[in-house]
Amino acid sequence: MNSPWTKPVIISIGEPPEESAVETTQGAAWAMIEDWPLEDGTALDRALAVCAAVDAGKKKPEDARQAFVEAAREAGILVRS
């Protein structure tokens, strides 16, 4: 699951907000499970499912990156992708 992405996704989470770079599928999954500001969301659920599919070898790491970007937009925490 520690599949590297071609380009990091920068998000801003926390109080006070702190920017961090997410560079792997594993990092994305941990961020969404541990630090995410939303408990529920369509894009969040999809991104978690895509990360699991990458881990199972059914999807590519870049699919997880794109799903993570969509989930970050949904949560209002995307800085740049």
Protein Blocks (a to p, Z undefined) as FASTA:
>chain_A
ZZccfbdcdddedjdddddddfbfklmmmmmmmmocbfbdfklmmmmmmmmmmmnopacf
klmmmmmmmmmmmnopafbZZ
